[in-house]
């Protein structure tokens, strides 16, 4: 169950409580679920009971208990605990295995819409390189969410924008047949320098990772292969997951979603690594959050949200990768196959996200 699906489940519980007469409130249009904060537990938490308490005329703890009784009977939810003034802490059943299996089944298309939505979007950008690259990425993300997108530019794009930066513009000049929803893509400030000397991948990252209101840095820092470079960390994390798949094949085993059981890695992995890798909760949360990030990036026309999310995924998966393969005299086990499956799931998310940004996800780095 993804955060988006869990949010809908919480809203269904509210609606049922309203229909049964236990709550007298308007059902909210949306509610958020997030990783539990300090003092919380489980996989996700929501403050919906706190939001509804005043309009319902009941204490938050009573509202939380009403919703808890319904949520705990839902398939896919193993437990619900009320903490603090009324936070609902939700534990999912089979969370990691189901999530990994879903990602591996979808591959780089994890988080994409199942079918076209019928929504038609017209994107238009001024004749400026950052605006055109952002428009190109926004179009890719919108299409991943089922929208039909047409792009146009105020002037004919420069040849190197297509040849080097890989942008694809449907038309130039003033759009003569506006779509039902017109969106002008105009990030401010514009690119301070010509980004094409950086090459496609680094140039697009330099233009897309900053928020649209932030000034992009067009520097060679995006080309260096070291941990201080976020683009390198993302691409390196993906390449490492692909290398693990090849190495596992050499050892005679393959990925199979299941219990990663990282406690068994303590004897084979240095203590500093085990401290970082004993819990896959953070990694699992970042992977489960990917569909929501794509939806938000599409809704707000903000590819920077996706870029920052990929950095979060990379930083969560890199420490874990040291515990994937057997060490020393260890024999490949079910836990190793499960760890490999989790690593491959992270690699699929990284590859899919980079593709939507128009950036290559290398097999070797």
VOKOLVEX-645001 format. One record per residue (C-alpha): residue in three letters; x, y, z; residue number from 1. Coordinates in nm, 4 decimals, padded with zeros to 6 digits. Each point is the difference from the previous one (the first is absolute). Layout:
BEGIN
  residu        c1        c2        c3  num
     ALA         X         Y         Z  NUM
...
***
This chain:
BEGIN
  residu        c1        c2        c3  num
     UNK   00.0000   00.0000   00.0000    1
     UNK   00.1563   00.3294  -00.1117    2
     UNK  -00.0401   00.3276   00.1953    3
     UNK  -00.2533   00.1150  -00.2599    4
     UNK  -00.2051  -00.3190   00.0449    5
     UNK   00.0289   00.0246   00.3783    6
     UNK  -00.1211   00.3603  -00.0106    7
     UNK  -00.3076  -00.1147  -00.1919    8
     UNK  -00.0512  -00.2784   00.2544    9
     UNK   00.0048   00.2529   00.2843   10
     UNK  -00.2557   00.2157  -00.1813   11
     UNK  -00.2216  -00.3061  -00.0503   12
     UNK   00.0133  -00.0625   00.3745   13
     UNK  -00.1098   00.3602   00.0614   14
     UNK  -00.2820  -00.0365  -00.2516   15
     UNK  -00.1201  -00.3232   00.1632   16
     UNK   00.0029   00.1644   00.3437   17
     UNK  -00.2065   00.2882  -00.1405   18
     UNK  -00.2440  -00.2374  -00.1718   19
     UNK  -00.0422  -00.1963   00.3261   20
     UNK  -00.0737   00.3197   00.1925   21
     UNK   00.3067  -00.0185   00.2265   22
     UNK   00.1540   00.3138  -00.1495   23
     UNK  -00.1904   00.3063  -00.1153   24
     UNK   00.2500   00.1737  -00.2266   25
     UNK   00.0588   00.0706  -00.3661   26
     UNK   00.2314  -00.2655  -00.1428   27
     UNK   00.3217   00.1781  -00.1039   28
     UNK   00.1074  -00.0183  -00.3611   29
     UNK   00.3422  -00.1290   00.0939   30
     UNK   00.2173  -00.0891   00.2960   31
     UNK   00.3688  -00.0680   00.0285   32
     UNK   00.1879  -00.2964   00.1422   33
     UNK   00.3660   00.0340   00.0883   34
     UNK   00.2715  -00.2002   00.1743   35
     UNK  -00.0597   00.0095   00.3778   36
     UNK   00.1625   00.2830   00.1902   37
     UNK   00.1706  -00.0149   00.3407   38
     UNK  -00.2042  -00.2165   00.2357   39
     UNK  -00.1830  -00.1643  -00.2890   40
     UNK   00.0129  -00.3577  -00.1205   41
     UNK  -00.0947  -00.2169  -00.2954   42
     UNK   00.0451   00.0794  -00.3675   43
     UNK  -00.2062   00.3170  -00.0430   44
     UNK  -00.1825   00.2555   00.2122   45
     UNK  -00.2832   00.2455  -00.0609   46
     UNK  -00.1385   00.2930   00.1999   47
     UNK  -00.3467  -00.0224  -00.1578   48
     UNK  -00.1634  -00.0478   00.3427   49
     UNK   00.1495   00.3300   00.1178   50
     UNK  -00.1319   00.1724  -00.3112   51
     UNK  -00.3524  -00.1349   00.0458   52
     UNK  -00.0320   00.0342   00.3786   53
     UNK  -00.1196   00.3614   00.0150   54
     UNK  -00.2556  -00.0185  -00.2842   55
     UNK  -00.1199  -00.3359   00.1409   56
     UNK  -00.0389   00.1467   00.3486   57
     UNK   00.1885  -00.2919   00.1545   58
     UNK   00.3409  -00.0426   00.1666   59
     UNK   00.2762  -00.0978  -00.2436   60
     UNK   00.0653  -00.3260   00.1848   61
     UNK  -00.3652  -00.1018  -00.0410   62
     UNK   00.0086   00.0789  -00.3731   63
     UNK   00.3247  -00.1954  -00.0315   64
     UNK  -00.1510  -00.3013   00.1739   65
     UNK  -00.3072   00.0074  -00.2274   66
     UNK   00.2254  -00.0032  -00.3071   67
     UNK   00.2408  -00.2551   00.1495   68
     UNK  -00.2788  -00.2564   00.0397   69
     UNK  -00.0738   00.0221  -00.3721   70
     UNK   00.3563   00.0162  -00.1254   71
     UNK   00.1198  -00.3019   00.1976   72
     UNK  -00.2561  -00.2174  -00.1818   73
     UNK   00.1285   00.1050  -00.3429   74
     UNK   00.1879  -00.2486  -00.2173   75
     UNK   00.3679   00.0915  -00.0169   76
     UNK   00.0041   00.1682   00.3430   77
     UNK   00.1393  -00.2101   00.2850   78
     UNK  -00.0317   00.2469   00.2880   79
     UNK  -00.1024   00.3573   00.0847   80
     UNK   00.1281   00.1723   00.3148   81
     UNK  -00.1171   00.3378   00.1326   82
     UNK   00.2814   00.2118   00.1434   83
     UNK   00.0321   00.3502   00.1414   84
     UNK  -00.3061   00.2236  -00.0245   85
     UNK  -00.1564  -00.2153  -00.2743   86
     UNK   00.2467  -00.1084  -00.2678   87
     UNK  -00.0895  -00.3226  -00.1803   88
     UNK   00.3098  -00.2165  -00.0502   89
     UNK  -00.0621  -00.2649  -00.2645   90
     UNK   00.1957  -00.3223  -00.0533   91
     UNK  -00.0428  -00.1719  -00.3340   92
     UNK   00.0120  -00.3756  -00.0492   93
     UNK   00.2528  -00.1447  -00.2430   94
     UNK   00.1125   00.3565  -00.0683   95
     UNK   00.3484  -00.0458  -00.1374   96
     UNK  -00.0634  -00.3182  -00.1972   97
     UNK  -00.3142   00.1344  -00.1670   98
     UNK   00.1621   00.3337  -00.0792   99
     UNK   00.3113  -00.1560  -00.1518  100
     UNK  -00.2077  -00.2435  -00.2044  101
     UNK  -00.2140   00.2872  -00.1328  102
     UNK   00.3044   00.2050  -00.0991  103
     UNK   00.1760  -00.2898  -00.1703  104
     UNK  -00.3184  -00.0814  -00.1901  105
     UNK  -00.0329   00.3600  -00.1235  106
     UNK   00.3725   00.0642  -00.0500  107
     UNK   00.0929   00.3604  -00.0882  108
     UNK  -00.3720   00.0678  -00.0587  109
     UNK  -00.0761  -00.0378   00.3713  110
     UNK  -00.2194   00.2935   00.0988  111
     UNK  -00.1300   00.0583  -00.3535  112
     UNK  -00.3726   00.0162  -00.0716  113
     UNK  -00.1566  -00.3267  -00.1128  114
     UNK  -00.1856   00.1611  -00.2902  115
     UNK  -00.0488   00.3400  -00.1696  116
     UNK  -00.2104   00.2410   00.2022  117
     UNK  -00.1317   00.1928  -00.2999  118
     UNK   00.1461   00.3206   00.1430  119
     UNK   00.1457   00.2282  -00.2675  120
     UNK   00.2723   00.2463   00.1009  121
     UNK   00.1592   00.2739  -00.2117  122
     UNK   00.3452   00.1010   00.1263  123
     UNK   00.1560   00.3172  -00.1366  124
     UNK   00.3469   00.1402   00.0746  125
     UNK   00.1910   00.3136  -00.0937  126
     UNK   00.3018  -00.0330  -00.2277  127
     UNK   00.2419  -00.0651   00.2873  128
     UNK   00.1996  -00.3156   00.0645  129
     UNK  -00.0974  -00.0607   00.3628  130
     UNK  -00.3687   00.0534  -00.0732  131
     UNK   00.0090  -00.2413  -00.2942  132
     UNK   00.1851  -00.2724   00.1947  133
     UNK  -00.2392   00.0352   00.2947  134
     UNK  -00.2963  -00.0164  -00.2394  135
     UNK   00.1421  -00.3156  -00.1556  136
     UNK   00.0347  -00.1662   00.3430  137
     UNK  -00.3456   00.1135   00.1109  138
     UNK  -00.1462  -00.1495  -00.3190  139
     UNK   00.1708  -00.3338   00.0711  140
     UNK  -00.1319  -00.0060   00.3580  141
     UNK  -00.3531   00.0989  -00.1039  142
     UNK  -00.0036  -00.2759  -00.2623  143
     UNK   00.1070  -00.2488   00.2670  144
     UNK  -00.3167   00.0948   00.1878  145
     UNK  -00.2215  -00.0649  -00.3009  146
     UNK  -00.0318   00.3507  -00.1433  147
     UNK   00.0148   00.0841  -00.3702  148
     UNK   00.2511   00.2836  -00.0353  149
     UNK   00.0802   00.2438  -00.2796  150
     UNK   00.3012   00.2313   00.0316  151
     UNK   00.0830   00.3246  -00.1747  152
     UNK   00.2719   00.2629   00.0204  153
     UNK  -00.0187   00.3729  -00.0742  154
     UNK   00.2793  -00.0372  -00.2552  155
     UNK   00.1720  -00.2771  -00.1918  156
     UNK   00.2155  -00.1912   00.2519  157
     UNK   00.3732   00.0157  -00.0609  158
     UNK   00.1327  -00.3125  -00.1759  159
     UNK   00.2313  -00.0872   00.2903  160
     UNK  -00.2938  -00.0037   00.2402  161
     UNK  -00.1325  -00.3013  -00.1862  162
     UNK   00.3334  -00.1535  -00.1044  163
     UNK   00.1780   00.0330   00.3366  164
     UNK  -00.2721   00.0509   00.2609  165
     UNK  -00.2521  -00.2355  -00.1579  166
     UNK  -00.3015   00.2323   00.0138  167
     UNK  -00.2972  -00.0738  -00.2230  168
     UNK  -00.2359   00.2885  -00.0824  169
     UNK  -00.3144  -00.0626  -00.2027  170
     UNK  -00.0373   00.3528  -00.1400  171
     UNK   00.1440   00.3485   00.0280  172
     UNK  -00.1613   00.3380  -00.0140  173
     UNK  -00.3313   00.0902   00.1644  174
     UNK  -00.2213  -00.3066   00.0517  175
     UNK  -00.2825   00.0252  -00.2514  176
     UNK  -00.2253  -00.2622   00.1600  177
     UNK   00.0218   00.0247   00.3793  178
     UNK  -00.0832  -00.3126   00.1956  179
     UNK  -00.2537   00.0046   00.2843  180
     UNK   00.2802   00.0666   00.2473  181
     UNK   00.2735   00.2467  -00.1012  182
     UNK   00.3181   00.0042   00.2073  183
     UNK   00.2752   00.2519  -00.0537  184
     UNK   00.3312  -00.1460   00.1175  185
     UNK   00.2133   00.2949   00.1027  186
     UNK   00.2624  -00.0774   00.2674  187
     UNK   00.1591   00.3127   00.1447  188
     UNK   00.2881   00.0650  -00.0032  189
     UNK   00.1066  -00.1260  -00.3410  190
     UNK   00.3180  -00.1990  -00.0559  191
     UNK   00.2945   00.2341   00.0746  192
     UNK   00.2263  -00.1715  -00.2542  193
     UNK  -00.0167  -00.2366  -00.2942  194
     UNK  -00.0401  -00.3491   00.1521  195
     UNK   00.0789  -00.2012  -00.3146  196
     UNK   00.3773  -00.0334   00.0722  197
     UNK  -00.0956  -00.2192   00.2978  198
     UNK  -00.1586  -00.2579  -00.2291  199
     UNK  -00.3536  -00.1295   00.0151  200
     UNK  -00.0139  -00.1695   00.3407  201
     UNK   00.1855   00.2578   00.2100  202
     UNK  -00.1612   00.2934  -00.1800  203
     UNK  -00.3526  -00.1302   00.0491  204
     UNK   00.0698  -00.0772   00.3673  205
     UNK   00.1443   00.3497   00.0521  206
     UNK  -00.3146   00.1556  -00.1472  207
     UNK  -00.2585  -00.2343   00.1540  208
     UNK   00.1134  -00.0657   00.3576  209
     UNK  -00.0390   00.3585   00.1294  210
     UNK  -00.3551   00.1101   00.0770  211
     UNK  -00.1428   00.2182  -00.2756  212
     UNK   00.0544   00.3155   00.2081  213
     UNK   00.3648  -00.0888   00.0814  214
     UNK   00.3021   00.0983  -00.2063  215
     UNK   00.1627  -00.3011  -00.1714  216
     UNK   00.3773  -00.0507   00.0192  217
     UNK   00.1521  -00.0738  -00.3387  218
     UNK   00.3381  -00.1281   00.1207  219
     UNK   00.2288  -00.2976  -00.0519  220
     UNK  -00.0873  -00.1170   00.3535  221
     UNK  -00.2816  -00.1991  -00.1610  222
     UNK   00.2585  -00.2069  -00.1881  223
     UNK   00.2233  -00.1078   00.2873  224
     UNK  -00.0259  -00.3603   00.1161  225
     UNK  -00.0049   00.0405   00.3759  226
     UNK  -00.2565  -00.0198   00.2779  227
     UNK  -00.0431   00.3763   00.0204  228
     UNK  -00.1644  -00.0094  -00.3442  229
     UNK  -00.3680  -00.1062   00.0397  230
     UNK  -00.0282  -00.1023  -00.3659  231
     UNK   00.2986  -00.2304   00.0397  232
     UNK  -00.1511  -00.1574   00.3139  233
     UNK  -00.3273  -00.0720  -00.1797  234
     UNK   00.1630  -00.1489  -00.3092  235
     UNK   00.2592  -00.1874   00.2083  236
     UNK  -00.2707  -00.1529   00.2196  237
     UNK  -00.1814  -00.1245  -00.3107  238
     UNK   00.3197  -00.1421  -00.1505  239
     UNK   00.0776  -00.1770   00.3304  240
     UNK  -00.3401  -00.1710   00.0008  241
     UNK   00.0615  -00.1246  -00.3538  242
     UNK   00.3467  -00.1244   00.0966  243
     UNK  -00.1493  -00.1927   00.2930  244
     UNK  -00.2378  -00.1772  -00.2372  245
     UNK   00.2905  -00.1041  -00.2214  246
     UNK   00.2097  -00.1100   00.2992  247
     UNK  -00.2889  -00.2000   00.1445  248
     UNK  -00.0421  -00.1793  -00.3320  249
     UNK   00.3683  -00.0956   00.0152  250
     UNK  -00.0647  -00.1438   00.3468  251
     UNK  -00.2984  -00.1959  -00.1282  252
     UNK  -00.2966   00.1785   00.1556  253
     UNK  -00.2596   00.2568  -00.1004  254
     UNK  -00.2366   00.2465   00.1645  255
     UNK  -00.3100  -00.1182   00.1836  256
     UNK  -00.2108   00.2377   00.2152  257
     UNK  -00.0177  -00.1091   00.3620  258
     UNK   00.1422   00.0615   00.3468  259
     UNK   00.3334   00.1807  -00.0275  260
     UNK   00.0940  -00.1071   00.3567  261
     UNK   00.2926   00.2409   00.0164  262
     UNK   00.0863  -00.1122   00.3517  263
     UNK   00.1650  -00.3006  -00.1606  264
     UNK   00.2417   00.2294  -00.1786  265
     UNK   00.1642   00.1213   00.3216  266
     UNK   00.2650  -00.2687   00.0022  267
     UNK   00.1033   00.0722  -00.3568  268
     UNK  -00.0268   00.3785  -00.0256  269
     UNK   00.2155   00.2509   00.1897  270
     UNK  -00.1750   00.1494   00.3039  271
     UNK  -00.0208   00.3482  -00.1495  272
     UNK  -00.1839  -00.1387  -00.3017  273
     UNK  -00.2391  -00.2140   00.2077  274
     UNK  -00.1020   00.3069   00.1987  275
     UNK  -00.1069   00.1618  -00.3254  276
     UNK  -00.1635  -00.3057  -00.1550  277
     UNK  -00.1740  -00.1914   00.2795  278
     UNK  -00.3300   00.1773  -00.0673  279
     UNK  -00.1452   00.0367  -00.3484  280
     UNK  -00.2935   00.2134   00.1163  281
     UNK   00.1368   00.3274  -00.1391  282
     UNK   00.0781  -00.1587  -00.3366  283
     UNK  -00.3403  -00.1659  -00.0140  284
     UNK  -00.1738   00.3295   00.0762  285
     UNK   00.1853   00.1838  -00.2756  286
     UNK  -00.0876  -00.2704  -00.2543  287
     UNK  -00.3650  -00.0115   00.1071  288
     UNK  -00.0158   00.3793  -00.0269  289
     UNK   00.1087   00.0028  -00.3648  290
     UNK  -00.3527  -00.0060  -00.1531  291
     UNK  -00.1039   00.2950   00.2196  292
     UNK   00.3105   00.1940  -00.1010  293
     UNK  -00.0787  -00.0546  -00.3679  294
     UNK  -00.3577   00.1165   00.0517  295
     UNK   00.1178   00.3104   00.1863  296
     UNK   00.2652   00.0795  -00.2620  297
     UNK  -00.2653  -00.0277  -00.2718  298
     UNK  -00.2601   00.2034   00.1889  299
     UNK   00.2407   00.2834   00.0829  300
     UNK   00.2047  -00.0222  -00.3230  301
     UNK   00.3072  -00.0375   00.2222  302
     UNK   00.2641  -00.2479  -00.1240  303
     UNK   00.2243   00.1189   00.2842  304
     UNK  -00.2181  -00.2025   00.2390  305
     UNK   00.0841  -00.3163  -00.1903  306
     UNK   00.3708   00.0877  -00.0167  307
     UNK   00.0212   00.0538   00.3754  308
     UNK  -00.1937  -00.3209   00.0624  309
     UNK   00.2519  -00.1980  -00.2057  310
     UNK   00.2793   00.1359   00.2195  311
     UNK  -00.1954  -00.1181   00.3060  312
     UNK  -00.0392  -00.3481  -00.1524  313
     UNK   00.3698  -00.0185  -00.0860  314
     UNK   00.1073   00.1101   00.3481  315
     UNK  -00.2334  -00.2589   00.1552  316
     UNK   00.1128  -00.2911  -00.2152  317
     UNK   00.3774   00.0523  -00.0187  318
     UNK   00.0807  -00.1060   00.3613  319
     UNK  -00.2267  -00.3044  -00.0394  320
     UNK   00.1790  -00.1340  -00.3100  321
     UNK   00.3001  -00.1208   00.2013  322
     UNK  -00.2182  -00.2667   00.1644  323
     UNK  -00.1588  -00.1428  -00.3159  324
     UNK   00.2484  -00.2654  -00.1141  325
     UNK   00.1354  -00.2883   00.2106  326
     UNK   00.3317   00.0686   00.1714  327
     UNK   00.2876  -00.2391   00.0564  328
     UNK  -00.1211  -00.3571   00.0416  329
     UNK  -00.3683   00.0990   00.0039  330
     UNK  -00.2280  -00.1871  -00.2368  331
     UNK  -00.2749   00.1853  -00.1882  332
     UNK  -00.3193  -00.0186   00.2050  333
     UNK  -00.3609   00.1134  -00.0245  334
     UNK   00.1020   00.3170   00.1849  335
     UNK   00.2661   00.0756  -00.2633  336
     UNK  -00.2571  -00.0467  -00.2767  337
     UNK  -00.2358   00.2350   00.1822  338
     UNK   00.2719   00.2618   00.0485  339
     UNK   00.0831  -00.0211  -00.3690  340
     UNK  -00.3673   00.0471  -00.0872  341
     UNK  -00.0170   00.3121   00.2180  342
     UNK   00.3164   00.1359  -00.1633  343
     UNK  -00.1408  -00.0696  -00.3471  344
     UNK  -00.3235   00.1763   00.0970  345
     UNK   00.1986   00.3079   00.1004  346
     UNK   00.1895  -00.0198  -00.3286  347
     UNK  -00.3281  -00.0125  -00.1936  348
     UNK  -00.1267   00.3123   00.1785  349
     UNK   00.3274   00.1833  -00.0704  350
     UNK  -00.0005  -00.1046  -00.3667  351
     UNK  -00.3631   00.0978  -00.0491  352
     UNK   00.0460   00.3359   00.1696  353
     UNK   00.3142   00.0863  -00.1954  354
     UNK  -00.1761  -00.0934  -00.3237  355
     UNK  -00.2849   00.2408   00.0766  356
     UNK   00.2588   00.2734   00.0525  357
     UNK   00.1555  -00.0900  -00.3354  358
     UNK   00.3209  -00.1243   00.1631  359
     UNK   00.1791  -00.3273  -00.0731  360
     UNK   00.0132  -00.2716   00.2684  361
     UNK   00.3288  -00.1804  -00.0734  362
     UNK   00.0544  -00.3717   00.0584  363
     UNK   00.3674   00.0680   00.0748  364
     UNK   00.1524   00.3063   00.1635  365
***
